[in-house]
């Protein structure tokens, strides 16, 4: 049966029902898919299933999505390789003697691993196990230590090969390769702001990052240089083999992901960490995460397909374009809504639901789609640090050894300055859009 309902009622009803479904605590895919299918049947009858099937099939069989399991496999394999521990030791002997050096090293390693792993859980877990005990041993402030790990670890959702970028591209019909190149400078900008903040605050408040006699002083300059080069060279090889191929047009992101997965496996073998158990764990982890992504993708596409077919997209577009204050006020509203949603909903659901609705509006507002995409992605990076749905906080709390005495309140206190730094980074990218657009323009 078909029911004639105005687009305005459909918009309010679908988002209202979705909000109620999310608040019930069910996994995100269930309320999104349920609202889409039920509303579609009420509005369009059995024809709704043909509409939903065709669009869901198109999105989950998109060639670009094939890069998701390959990059997830690469990140999980690198986590098992032990390369993070070796890099931390190598960088630590250079920066450990400075105030805040251990925290700065954590951010730096997080930046490097972001270009290899791209999985927040893996990055934060590695940093927590490697860096947090060292900082606690030298009496670092718990807030500064945990904040640096969370901020450094979440760079993996921004710096390529980020899973968020791979998902965003097909949904918004933007080249994933362009997104990869656009994300490097914002990622390095945030990393630089984090390290600058740690250095300045450690200088002004010496008690939060006490100096100590570093074991690196026992090594000669040549020994430290050799240690650094031999550790970073394999990582550089991996990054160049993946990103270089994309930048120079030698391979698509999906093809480059396959190369990265193979190189990561070879590195794990070279470090003597490869085994059948490791391969089994990495494969199962890849299947689970990829399955979750595809499930949310399918259910979200069902929701968006019905929403747009019922005229909801026009309602949202008219509302945004009618906001007083012009396009920048509309942009501010979009960013605020995405920030608030990030506090309560998984970022995957936000991208699959919001981006198809917002993407057609971006050119009308006069914004570059690539620039706008990066602004949304940096905004959603905050969701990993903003309670109650703060992945980074819970990953760190779960991985931290109980004897370290880390409380959730310590982590929240520590991440607040880094959330502010992300906001400052967003303002800089608004003032200087070439931070985002320069590198893709050279491809």
Beta strands, then each sheet from edge to edge (+ up, - down):
end
